[in-house]
Amino acid sequence: MRRVAESTVRRLSVYLRHLEEFEHQGLGTVSSGALASLGGTTSAQVRKDLSFFGSFGKRGLGYPVPELAEQLREILGLKRRYRVALVGAGKIGSALAQYRGFRQRGFDIVAIFDADASKVGHQWNGLTVLDVAALEEELVRHPIDMAVLVTPAEVAQAVTNRLIQLGVKAILNFAPVQLAVPDDVVVKTVNLALELETLSYALAHRSAEAS
Amino acid sequence: MRRVAESTVRRLSVYLRHLEEFEHQGLGTVSSGALASLGGTTSAQVRKDLSFFGSFGKRGLGYPVPELAEQLREILGLKRRYRVALVGAGKIGSALAQYRGFRQRGFDIVAIFDADASKVGHQWNGLTVLDVAALEEELVRHPIDMAVLVTPAEVAQAVTNRLIQLGVKAILNFAPVQLAVPDDVVVKTVNLALELETLSYALAHRSAEAS
């Protein structure tokens, strides 16, 4: 399979959400135009995105909803559930642990770790917060597929190295730091302040254009 | 100014973070190679990104740290502070309200709204959670620059329409829905489950390649 841009993968996720909505409503087929307008893109883009993965639908008849949804779940690796460990039981970690969107999409948080003794032992959503010192012991016994990192920046790389030693190949990183990982490990960094900076950039340049 | 891709703007934010670190350490100049390796990119990319905005640095001497940092702050619209309203006082909203990264970068959460009567009136970080019914009254009196939307999907568009009526031009959206906005309004949507799907996609295709 050709290398596919992350922006394409993101659009596939968005299409899948709408297809599942259509499935739920009992719709049989959907046009690329309908998927495009819901996804904030163009029909040509929808056709191009889907063509990466083979041939779907028939010209003039649209895409068959249940089949396309099923193929997108397959492509996105969503036909299974994932065991996810959360490292960092601060405010953001707490919100993520309780975020229903993860479980709905097949991502089960099965372990929570923190370095703060005042948090260790607390119950969160039926899970006990564990001491991060026990990371190896716990994850060797109960392996995970992914980790969500919500630690302070200063310790994020050290925790990452330990996760990699444990064979973890996918990390969602909320620490405001660029993690160094081997080629076979995928990291996706979410920096919330940086999201606001894309807005401040846009505002600054809107104003400049307007004046 | 030419239209600049969001990925470029994101890299500028990352460069700025490292430059500010260098500033703090008292470094006078930095090479494109050093910025590149910290930012997980190439020197050619760094030079290309910066060249969009004019000519920086001297060949062979690197970039002057304080000047480049200052110009990036200017480009990213970070030479001022922004008044931000948070709509939605759930778990994620609570974490965002207390997220220090926003204030550190110049984004001050100055108002919090929720529709849930059991939340209205509570004190959060020195702010009183207000009834979302009072959105217009409050924001006309104390205008804001940006809104962070953390409402349920079903009400996100209606709240967005009200914010647009109030003249808000920039929205960071955490609701799992595509918002329709006029051309002069910029929306950045963060979908946390979707971030995990970029990882599940990568894992699925890694395994496929390996097998």
Boltz contact constraints between the chains, C-beta under 6 A:
constraints:
  - contact:
      token1: [A, 6]
      token2: [B, 198]
      max_distance: 6.0
  - contact:
      token1: [A, 9]
      token2: [B, 198]
      max_distance: 6.0
  - contact:
      token1: [A, 9]
      token2: [B, 201]
      max_distance: 6.0
  - contact:
      token1: [A, 13]
      token2: [B, 194]
      max_distance: 6.0
  - contact:
      token1: [A, 13]
      token2: [B, 197]
      max_distance: 6.0
  - contact:
      token1: [A, 40]
      token2: [B, 178]
      max_distance: 6.0
  - contact:
      token1: [A, 76]
      token2: [B, 197]
      max_distance: 6.0
  - contact:
      token1: [A, 76]
      token2: [B, 201]
      max_distance: 6.0
  - contact:
      token1: [A, 77]
      token2: [B, 200]
      max_distance: 6.0
  - contact:
      token1: [A, 77]
      token2: [B, 201]
      max_distance: 6.0
  - contact:
      token1: [A, 77]
      token2: [B, 203]
      max_distance: 6.0
  - contact:
      token1: [A, 77]
      token2: [B, 204]
      max_distance: 6.0
  - contact:
      token1: [A, 91]
      token2: [B, 95]
      max_distance: 6.0
  - contact:
      token1: [A, 91]
      token2: [B, 98]
      max_distance: 6.0
  - contact:
      token1: [A, 92]
      token2: [B, 95]
      max_distance: 6.0
  - contact:
      token1: [A, 95]
      token2: [B, 91]
      max_distance: 6.0
  - contact:
      token1: [A, 95]
      token2: [B, 92]
      max_distance: 6.0
  - contact:
      token1: [A, 95]
      token2: [B, 95]
      max_distance: 6.0
  - contact:
      token1: [A, 98]
      token2: [B, 91]
      max_distance: 6.0
  - contact:
      token1: [A, 101]
      token2: [B, 193]
      max_distance: 6.0
  - contact:
      token1: [A, 102]
      token2: [B, 193]
      max_distance: 6.0
  - contact:
      token1: [A, 105]
      token2: [B, 193]
      max_distance: 6.0
  - contact:
      token1: [A, 107]
      token2: [B, 196]
      max_distance: 6.0
  - contact:
      token1: [A, 146]
      token2: [B, 199]
      max_distance: 6.0
  - contact:
      token1: [A, 170]
      token2: [B, 199]
      max_distance: 6.0
  - contact:
      token1: [A, 170]
      token2: [B, 203]
      max_distance: 6.0
  - contact:
      token1: [A, 172]
      token2: [B, 195]
      max_distance: 6.0
  - contact:
      token1: [A, 178]
      token2: [B, 40]
      max_distance: 6.0
  - contact:
      token1: [A, 186]
      token2: [B, 199]
      max_distance: 6.0
  - contact:
      token1: [A, 186]
      token2: [B, 202]
      max_distance: 6.0
  - contact:
      token1: [A, 188]
      token2: [B, 195]
      max_distance: 6.0
  - contact:
      token1: [A, 188]
      token2: [B, 198]
      max_distance: 6.0
  - contact:
      token1: [A, 188]
      token2: [B, 199]
      max_distance: 6.0
  - contact:
      token1: [A, 190]
      token2: [B, 195]
      max_distance: 6.0
  - contact:
      token1: [A, 192]
      token2: [B, 101]
      max_distance: 6.0
  - contact:
      token1: [A, 193]
      token2: [B, 101]
      max_distance: 6.0
  - contact:
      token1: [A, 193]
      token2: [B, 102]
      max_distance: 6.0
  - contact:
      token1: [A, 193]
      token2: [B, 105]
      max_distance: 6.0
  - contact:
      token1: [A, 194]
      token2: [B, 13]
      max_distance: 6.0
  - contact:
      token1: [A, 195]
      token2: [B, 172]
      max_distance: 6.0
  - contact:
      token1: [A, 195]
      token2: [B, 188]
      max_distance: 6.0
  - contact:
      token1: [A, 195]
      token2: [B, 190]
      max_distance: 6.0
  - contact:
      token1: [A, 196]
      token2: [B, 107]
      max_distance: 6.0
  - contact:
      token1: [A, 196]
      token2: [B, 172]
      max_distance: 6.0
  - contact:
      token1: [A, 197]
      token2: [B, 13]
      max_distance: 6.0
  - contact:
      token1: [A, 197]
      token2: [B, 76]
      max_distance: 6.0
  - contact:
      token1: [A, 198]
      token2: [B, 6]
      max_distance: 6.0
  - contact:
      token1: [A, 198]
      token2: [B, 9]
      max_distance: 6.0
  - contact:
      token1: [A, 198]
      token2: [B, 188]
      max_distance: 6.0
  - contact:
      token1: [A, 199]
      token2: [B, 146]
      max_distance: 6.0
  - contact:
      token1: [A, 199]
      token2: [B, 170]
      max_distance: 6.0
  - contact:
      token1: [A, 199]
      token2: [B, 186]
      max_distance: 6.0
  - contact:
      token1: [A, 199]
      token2: [B, 188]
      max_distance: 6.0
  - contact:
      token1: [A, 200]
      token2: [B, 77]
      max_distance: 6.0
  - contact:
      token1: [A, 201]
      token2: [B, 9]
      max_distance: 6.0
  - contact:
      token1: [A, 201]
      token2: [B, 76]
      max_distance: 6.0
  - contact:
      token1: [A, 201]
      token2: [B, 77]
      max_distance: 6.0
  - contact:
      token1: [A, 202]
      token2: [B, 186]
      max_distance: 6.0
  - contact:
      token1: [A, 203]
      token2: [B, 77]
      max_distance: 6.0
  - contact:
      token1: [A, 203]
      token2: [B, 170]
      max_distance: 6.0
  - contact:
      token1: [A, 204]
      token2: [B, 77]
      max_distance: 6.0
